[in-house]
Amino acid sequence: MSEFKKEPLIIKRRGEDGHKMITIRVREDTLLNLDKMATEINCSRNELINVMINYGIENIIIE
């Protein structure tokens, strides 16, 4: 066992990974559509929402 390099186990506190948890209200039909889309492309609802938010931020035009 002495041949293994001992490295520390690093555990980050929740919220210190650059992400923050928020709560939003959405219509039921919107949630159903998000879940359907996420299933179709094999990703989580969270991942899909983040992609959509980032796309919106990068492509929005405010007049």
SEFIZA-3560 file (N, C-alpha, C; in Angstrom, 3 decimals):
REM SEFIZA-3560
<numar><xx>0.813</xx><yy>-1.190</yy><zz>0.000</zz><atom>N</atom></numar>
<numar><xx>0.000</xx><yy>0.000</yy><zz>0.000</zz><atom>CA</atom></numar>
<numar><xx>0.862</xx><yy>1.262</yy><zz>0.000</zz><atom>C</atom></numar>
<numar><xx>2.086</xx><yy>1.163</yy><zz>0.358</zz><atom>N</atom></numar>
<numar><xx>2.975</xx><yy>2.320</yy><zz>0.401</zz><atom>CA</atom></numar>
<numar><xx>3.285</xx><yy>2.864</yy><zz>-0.988</zz><atom>C</atom></numar>
<numar><xx>3.020</xx><yy>2.096</yy><zz>-2.040</zz><atom>N</atom></numar>
<numar><xx>3.314</xx><yy>2.563</yy><zz>-3.385</zz><atom>CA</atom></numar>
<numar><xx>2.255</xx><yy>3.532</yy><zz>-3.920</zz><atom>C</atom></numar>
<numar><xx>1.105</xx><yy>3.659</yy><zz>-3.239</zz><atom>N</atom></numar>
<numar><xx>0.066</xx><yy>4.598</yy><zz>-3.657</zz><atom>CA</atom></numar>
<numar><xx>0.365</xx><yy>5.980</yy><zz>-3.093</zz><atom>C</atom></numar>
<numar><xx>0.216</xx><yy>6.977</yy><zz>-3.933</zz><atom>N</atom></numar>
<numar><xx>0.422</xx><yy>8.342</yy><zz>-3.498</zz><atom>CA</atom></numar>
<numar><xx>-0.798</xx><yy>8.796</yy><zz>-2.700</zz><atom>C</atom></numar>
<numar><xx>-0.585</xx><yy>9.296</yy><zz>-1.522</zz><atom>N</atom></numar>
<numar><xx>-1.692</xx><yy>9.771</yy><zz>-0.701</zz><atom>CA</atom></numar>
<numar><xx>-1.997</xx><yy>11.209</yy><zz>-1.062</zz><atom>C</atom></numar>
<numar><xx>-3.205</xx><yy>11.415</yy><zz>-1.551</zz><atom>N</atom></numar>
<numar><xx>-3.654</xx><yy>12.755</yy><zz>-1.896</zz><atom>CA</atom></numar>
<numar><xx>-4.832</xx><yy>13.106</yy><zz>-0.999</zz><atom>C</atom></numar>
<numar><xx>-4.968</xx><yy>14.372</yy><zz>-0.651</zz><atom>N</atom></numar>
<numar><xx>-6.079</xx><yy>14.752</yy><zz>0.221</zz><atom>CA</atom></numar>
<numar><xx>-7.413</xx><yy>14.652</yy><zz>-0.512</zz><atom>C</atom></numar>
<numar><xx>-8.446</xx><yy>14.331</yy><zz>0.233</zz><atom>N</atom></numar>
<numar><xx>-9.801</xx><yy>14.332</yy><zz>-0.295</zz><atom>CA</atom></numar>
<numar><xx>-10.345</xx><yy>15.744</yy><zz>-0.115</zz><atom>C</atom></numar>
<numar><xx>-10.659</xx><yy>16.399</yy><zz>-1.217</zz><atom>N</atom></numar>
<numar><xx>-11.141</xx><yy>17.774</yy><zz>-1.164</zz><atom>CA</atom></numar>
<numar><xx>-12.637</xx><yy>17.774</yy><zz>-1.425</zz><atom>C</atom></numar>
<numar><xx>-13.382</xx><yy>18.290</yy><zz>-0.468</zz><atom>N</atom></numar>
<numar><xx>-14.828</xx><yy>18.387</yy><zz>-0.583</zz><atom>CA</atom></numar>
<numar><xx>-15.201</xx><yy>19.856</yy><zz>-0.508</zz><atom>C</atom></numar>
<numar><xx>-15.882</xx><yy>20.344</yy><zz>-1.550</zz><atom>N</atom></numar>
<numar><xx>-16.282</xx><yy>21.748</yy><zz>-1.572</zz><atom>CA</atom></numar>
<numar><xx>-17.637</xx><yy>21.907</yy><zz>-0.899</zz><atom>C</atom></numar>
<numar><xx>-17.787</xx><yy>23.025</yy><zz>-0.231</zz><atom>N</atom></numar>
<numar><xx>-19.076</xx><yy>23.335</yy><zz>0.364</zz><atom>CA</atom></numar>
<numar><xx>-20.086</xx><yy>23.626</yy><zz>-0.737</zz><atom>C</atom></numar>
<numar><xx>-21.327</xx><yy>23.303</yy><zz>-0.496</zz><atom>N</atom></numar>
<numar><xx>-22.378</xx><yy>23.543</yy><zz>-1.467</zz><atom>CA</atom></numar>
<numar><xx>-22.421</xx><yy>25.033</yy><zz>-1.814</zz><atom>C</atom></numar>
<numar><xx>-22.540</xx><yy>25.313</yy><zz>-3.117</zz><atom>N</atom></numar>
<numar><xx>-22.620</xx><yy>26.701</yy><zz>-3.564</zz><atom>CA</atom></numar>
<numar><xx>-21.272</xx><yy>27.318</yy><zz>-3.894</zz><atom>C</atom></numar>
<numar><xx>-20.176</xx><yy>26.635</yy><zz>-3.598</zz><atom>N</atom></numar>
<numar><xx>-18.854</xx><yy>27.183</yy><zz>-3.883</zz><atom>CA</atom></numar>
<numar><xx>-18.263</xx><yy>26.637</yy><zz>-5.178</zz><atom>C</atom></numar>
<numar><xx>-19.113</xx><yy>26.077</yy><zz>-6.036</zz><atom>N</atom></numar>
<numar><xx>-18.638</xx><yy>25.535</yy><zz>-7.304</zz><atom>CA</atom></numar>
<numar><xx>-18.980</xx><yy>26.463</yy><zz>-8.468</zz><atom>C</atom></numar>
<numar><xx>-19.371</xx><yy>27.701</yy><zz>-8.137</zz><atom>N</atom></numar>
<numar><xx>-19.720</xx><yy>28.654</yy><zz>-9.176</zz><atom>CA</atom></numar>
<numar><xx>-21.188</xx><yy>28.600</yy><zz>-9.561</zz><atom>C</atom></numar>
<numar><xx>-21.932</xx><yy>27.695</yy><zz>-8.985</zz><atom>N</atom></numar>
<numar><xx>-23.357</xx><yy>27.559</yy><zz>-9.268</zz><atom>CA</atom></numar>
<numar><xx>-24.162</xx><yy>27.991</yy><zz>-8.050</zz><atom>C</atom></numar>
<numar><xx>-25.325</xx><yy>28.532</yy><zz>-8.300</zz><atom>N</atom></numar>
<numar><xx>-26.259</xx><yy>28.901</yy><zz>-7.243</zz><atom>CA</atom></numar>
<numar><xx>-27.608</xx><yy>28.262</yy><zz>-7.556</zz><atom>C</atom></numar>
<numar><xx>-28.264</xx><yy>27.779</yy><zz>-6.531</zz><atom>N</atom></numar>
<numar><xx>-29.573</xx><yy>27.189</yy><zz>-6.708</zz><atom>CA</atom></numar>
<numar><xx>-30.620</xx><yy>28.284</yy><zz>-6.576</zz><atom>C</atom></numar>
<numar><xx>-31.569</xx><yy>28.298</yy><zz>-7.524</zz><atom>N</atom></numar>
<numar><xx>-32.667</xx><yy>29.252</yy><zz>-7.478</zz><atom>CA</atom></numar>
<numar><xx>-33.979</xx><yy>28.498</yy><zz>-7.655</zz><atom>C</atom></numar>
<numar><xx>-35.055</xx><yy>29.153</yy><zz>-7.330</zz><atom>N</atom></numar>
<numar><xx>-36.383</xx><yy>28.579</yy><zz>-7.525</zz><atom>CA</atom></numar>
<numar><xx>-37.153</xx><yy>29.488</yy><zz>-8.468</zz><atom>C</atom></numar>
<numar><xx>-37.810</xx><yy>28.885</yy><zz>-9.455</zz><atom>N</atom></numar>
<numar><xx>-38.649</xx><yy>29.664</yy><zz>-10.370</zz><atom>CA</atom></numar>
<numar><xx>-40.010</xx><yy>28.987</yy><zz>-10.487</zz><atom>C</atom></numar>
<numar><xx>-40.983</xx><yy>29.766</yy><zz>-10.885</zz><atom>N</atom></numar>
<numar><xx>-42.312</xx><yy>29.217</yy><zz>-11.137</zz><atom>CA</atom></numar>
<numar><xx>-42.511</xx><yy>29.156</yy><zz>-12.645</zz><atom>C</atom></numar>
<numar><xx>-42.962</xx><yy>28.011</yy><zz>-13.140</zz><atom>N</atom></numar>
<numar><xx>-43.272</xx><yy>27.864</yy><zz>-14.567</zz><atom>CA</atom></numar>
<numar><xx>-44.625</xx><yy>27.175</yy><zz>-14.701</zz><atom>C</atom></numar>
<numar><xx>-45.253</xx><yy>27.405</yy><zz>-15.807</zz><atom>N</atom></numar>
<numar><xx>-46.533</xx><yy>26.740</yy><zz>-16.073</zz><atom>CA</atom></numar>
<numar><xx>-46.309</xx><yy>25.241</yy><zz>-16.222</zz><atom>C</atom></numar>
<numar><xx>-47.330</xx><yy>24.477</yy><zz>-15.869</zz><atom>N</atom></numar>
<numar><xx>-47.230</xx><yy>23.016</yy><zz>-15.958</zz><atom>CA</atom></numar>
<numar><xx>-46.924</xx><yy>22.550</yy><zz>-17.372</zz><atom>C</atom></numar>
<numar><xx>-47.588</xx><yy>23.162</yy><zz>-18.355</zz><atom>N</atom></numar>
<numar><xx>-47.360</xx><yy>22.747</yy><zz>-19.737</zz><atom>CA</atom></numar>
<numar><xx>-45.933</xx><yy>23.051</yy><zz>-20.184</zz><atom>C</atom></numar>
<numar><xx>-45.360</xx><yy>24.145</yy><zz>-19.684</zz><atom>N</atom></numar>
<numar><xx>-43.969</xx><yy>24.473</yy><zz>-20.000</zz><atom>CA</atom></numar>
<numar><xx>-43.040</xx><yy>23.426</yy><zz>-19.416</zz><atom>C</atom></numar>
<numar><xx>-43.293</xx><yy>23.026</yy><zz>-18.185</zz><atom>N</atom></numar>
<numar><xx>-42.473</xx><yy>22.005</yy><zz>-17.532</zz><atom>CA</atom></numar>
<numar><xx>-42.568</xx><yy>20.671</yy><zz>-18.266</zz><atom>C</atom></numar>
<numar><xx>-43.764</xx><yy>20.311</yy><zz>-18.686</zz><atom>N</atom></numar>
<numar><xx>-43.942</xx><yy>19.065</yy><zz>-19.453</zz><atom>CA</atom></numar>
<numar><xx>-43.160</xx><yy>19.113</yy><zz>-20.757</zz><atom>C</atom></numar>
<numar><xx>-43.201</xx><yy>20.266</yy><zz>-21.435</zz><atom>N</atom></numar>
<numar><xx>-42.448</xx><yy>20.412</yy><zz>-22.686</zz><atom>CA</atom></numar>
<numar><xx>-40.938</xx><yy>20.356</yy><zz>-22.447</zz><atom>C</atom></numar>
<numar><xx>-40.463</xx><yy>20.975</yy><zz>-21.367</zz><atom>N</atom></numar>
<numar><xx>-39.042</xx><yy>20.907</yy><zz>-21.036</zz><atom>CA</atom></numar>
<numar><xx>-38.618</xx><yy>19.462</yy><zz>-20.777</zz><atom>C</atom></numar>
<numar><xx>-39.419</xx><yy>18.745</yy><zz>-19.996</zz><atom>N</atom></numar>
<numar><xx>-39.090</xx><yy>17.346</yy><zz>-19.692</zz><atom>CA</atom></numar>
<numar><xx>-39.091</xx><yy>16.487</yy><zz>-20.958</zz><atom>C</atom></numar>
<numar><xx>-40.043</xx><yy>16.740</yy><zz>-21.843</zz><atom>N</atom></numar>
<numar><xx>-40.112</xx><yy>15.991</yy><zz>-23.111</zz><atom>CA</atom></numar>
<numar><xx>-38.867</xx><yy>16.249</yy><zz>-23.957</zz><atom>C</atom></numar>
<numar><xx>-38.488</xx><yy>17.524</yy><zz>-24.058</zz><atom>N</atom></numar>
<numar><xx>-37.298</xx><yy>17.879</yy><zz>-24.839</zz><atom>CA</atom></numar>
<numar><xx>-36.037</xx><yy>17.277</yy><zz>-24.227</zz><atom>C</atom></numar>
<numar><xx>-35.918</xx><yy>17.358</yy><zz>-22.906</zz><atom>N</atom></numar>
<numar><xx>-34.737</xx><yy>16.821</yy><zz>-22.231</zz><atom>CA</atom></numar>
<numar><xx>-34.623</xx><yy>15.319</yy><zz>-22.465</zz><atom>C</atom></numar>
<numar><xx>-35.749</xx><yy>14.624</yy><zz>-22.428</zz><atom>N</atom></numar>
<numar><xx>-35.744</xx><yy>13.181</yy><zz>-22.683</zz><atom>CA</atom></numar>
<numar><xx>-35.317</xx><yy>12.885</yy><zz>-24.119</zz><atom>C</atom></numar>
<numar><xx>-35.844</xx><yy>13.672</yy><zz>-25.056</zz><atom>N</atom></numar>
<numar><xx>-35.520</xx><yy>13.470</yy><zz>-26.475</zz><atom>CA</atom></numar>
<numar><xx>-34.035</xx><yy>13.627</yy><zz>-26.762</zz><atom>C</atom></numar>
<numar><xx>-33.375</xx><yy>14.574</yy><zz>-26.089</zz><atom>N</atom></numar>
<numar><xx>-31.955</xx><yy>14.798</yy><zz>-26.371</zz><atom>CA</atom></numar>
<numar><xx>-31.049</xx><yy>14.170</yy><zz>-25.316</zz><atom>C</atom></numar>
<numar><xx>-31.660</xx><yy>13.415</yy><zz>-24.401</zz><atom>N</atom></numar>
<numar><xx>-30.922</xx><yy>12.658</yy><zz>-23.384</zz><atom>CA</atom></numar>
<numar><xx>-30.051</xx><yy>13.546</yy><zz>-22.497</zz><atom>C</atom></numar>
<numar><xx>-30.688</xx><yy>14.553</yy><zz>-21.901</zz><atom>N</atom></numar>
<numar><xx>-29.984</xx><yy>15.391</yy><zz>-20.932</zz><atom>CA</atom></numar>
<numar><xx>-30.944</xx><yy>15.674</yy><zz>-19.780</zz><atom>C</atom></numar>
<numar><xx>-30.438</xx><yy>16.270</yy><zz>-18.735</zz><atom>N</atom></numar>
<numar><xx>-31.298</xx><yy>16.594</yy><zz>-17.599</zz><atom>CA</atom></numar>
<numar><xx>-32.069</xx><yy>17.880</yy><zz>-17.887</zz><atom>C</atom></numar>
<numar><xx>-33.154</xx><yy>18.059</yy><zz>-17.181</zz><atom>N</atom></numar>
<numar><xx>-33.935</xx><yy>19.285</yy><zz>-17.292</zz><atom>CA</atom></numar>
<numar><xx>-33.054</xx><yy>20.482</yy><zz>-16.938</zz><atom>C</atom></numar>
<numar><xx>-32.264</xx><yy>20.339</yy><zz>-15.889</zz><atom>N</atom></numar>
<numar><xx>-31.376</xx><yy>21.411</yy><zz>-15.453</zz><atom>CA</atom></numar>
<numar><xx>-30.396</xx><yy>21.807</yy><zz>-16.555</zz><atom>C</atom></numar>
<numar><xx>-29.792</xx><yy>20.818</yy><zz>-17.181</zz><atom>N</atom></numar>
<numar><xx>-28.833</xx><yy>21.093</yy><zz>-18.261</zz><atom>CA</atom></numar>
<numar><xx>-29.502</xx><yy>21.820</yy><zz>-19.422</zz><atom>C</atom></numar>
<numar><xx>-30.695</xx><yy>21.366</yy><zz>-19.801</zz><atom>N</atom></numar>
<numar><xx>-31.428</xx><yy>21.992</yy><zz>-20.897</zz><atom>CA</atom></numar>
<numar><xx>-31.776</xx><yy>23.437</yy><zz>-20.564</zz><atom>C</atom></numar>
<numar><xx>-32.269</xx><yy>23.686</yy><zz>-19.371</zz><atom>N</atom></numar>
<numar><xx>-32.630</xx><yy>25.048</yy><zz>-18.965</zz><atom>CA</atom></numar>
<numar><xx>-31.399</xx><yy>25.953</yy><zz>-18.986</zz><atom>C</atom></numar>
<numar><xx>-30.261</xx><yy>25.449</yy><zz>-18.512</zz><atom>N</atom></numar>
<numar><xx>-29.038</xx><yy>26.257</yy><zz>-18.529</zz><atom>CA</atom></numar>
<numar><xx>-28.595</xx><yy>26.583</yy><zz>-19.946</zz><atom>C</atom></numar>
<numar><xx>-28.710</xx><yy>25.635</yy><zz>-20.864</zz><atom>N</atom></numar>
<numar><xx>-28.365</xx><yy>25.887</yy><zz>-22.265</zz><atom>CA</atom></numar>
<numar><xx>-29.276</xx><yy>26.968</yy><zz>-22.830</zz><atom>C</atom></numar>
<numar><xx>-30.565</xx><yy>26.863</yy><zz>-22.536</zz><atom>N</atom></numar>
<numar><xx>-31.531</xx><yy>27.839</yy><zz>-23.044</zz><atom>CA</atom></numar>
<numar><xx>-31.277</xx><yy>29.235</yy><zz>-22.459</zz><atom>C</atom></numar>
<numar><xx>-30.998</xx><yy>29.300</yy><zz>-21.179</zz><atom>N</atom></numar>
<numar><xx>-30.717</xx><yy>30.595</yy><zz>-20.542</zz><atom>CA</atom></numar>
<numar><xx>-29.458</xx><yy>31.220</yy><zz>-21.131</zz><atom>C</atom></numar>
<numar><xx>-28.388</xx><yy>30.439</yy><zz>-21.266</zz><atom>N</atom></numar>
<numar><xx>-27.142</xx><yy>30.971</yy><zz>-21.829</zz><atom>CA</atom></numar>
<numar><xx>-27.333</xx><yy>31.444</yy><zz>-23.263</zz><atom>C</atom></numar>
<numar><xx>-28.087</xx><yy>30.677</yy><zz>-24.049</zz><atom>N</atom></numar>
<numar><xx>-28.361</xx><yy>31.094</yy><zz>-25.429</zz><atom>CA</atom></numar>
<numar><xx>-29.124</xx><yy>32.421</yy><zz>-25.436</zz><atom>C</atom></numar>
<numar><xx>-30.128</xx><yy>32.523</yy><zz>-24.582</zz><atom>N</atom></numar>
<numar><xx>-30.915</xx><yy>33.744</yy><zz>-24.506</zz><atom>CA</atom></numar>
<numar><xx>-30.078</xx><yy>34.947</yy><zz>-24.111</zz><atom>C</atom></numar>
<numar><xx>-29.216</xx><yy>34.769</yy><zz>-23.117</zz><atom>N</atom></numar>
<numar><xx>-28.348</xx><yy>35.859</yy><zz>-22.661</zz><atom>CA</atom></numar>
<numar><xx>-27.432</xx><yy>36.329</yy><zz>-23.792</zz><atom>C</atom></numar>
<numar><xx>-26.876</xx><yy>35.382</yy><zz>-24.533</zz><atom>N</atom></numar>
<numar><xx>-25.932</xx><yy>35.723</yy><zz>-25.598</zz><atom>CA</atom></numar>
<numar><xx>-26.610</xx><yy>36.287</yy><zz>-26.837</zz><atom>C</atom></numar>
<numar><xx>-27.893</xx><yy>36.041</yy><zz>-27.016</zz><atom>N</atom></numar>
<numar><xx>-28.546</xx><yy>36.419</yy><zz>-28.270</zz><atom>CA</atom></numar>
<numar><xx>-29.709</xx><yy>37.382</yy><zz>-28.119</zz><atom>C</atom></numar>
<numar><xx>-29.953</xx><yy>37.886</yy><zz>-26.943</zz><atom>N</atom></numar>
<numar><xx>-31.075</xx><yy>38.788</yy><zz>-26.747</zz><atom>CA</atom></numar>
<numar><xx>-30.754</xx><yy>40.181</yy><zz>-27.283</zz><atom>C</atom></numar>
<numar><xx>-31.750</xx><yy>40.816</yy><zz>-27.845</zz><atom>N</atom></numar>
<numar><xx>-31.633</xx><yy>42.199</yy><zz>-28.295</zz><atom>CA</atom></numar>
<numar><xx>-32.670</xx><yy>42.989</yy><zz>-27.513</zz><atom>C</atom></numar>
<numar><xx>-32.218</xx><yy>43.962</yy><zz>-26.756</zz><atom>N</atom></numar>
<numar><xx>-33.126</xx><yy>44.792</yy><zz>-25.975</zz><atom>CA</atom></numar>
<numar><xx>-33.244</xx><yy>46.135</yy><zz>-26.647</zz><atom>C</atom></numar>
<numar><xx>-34.459</xx><yy>46.511</yy><zz>-26.973</zz><atom>N</atom></numar>
<numar><xx>-34.688</xx><yy>47.799</yy><zz>-27.672</zz><atom>CA</atom></numar>
<numar><xx>-35.377</xx><yy>48.774</yy><zz>-26.759</zz><atom>C</atom></numar>
//
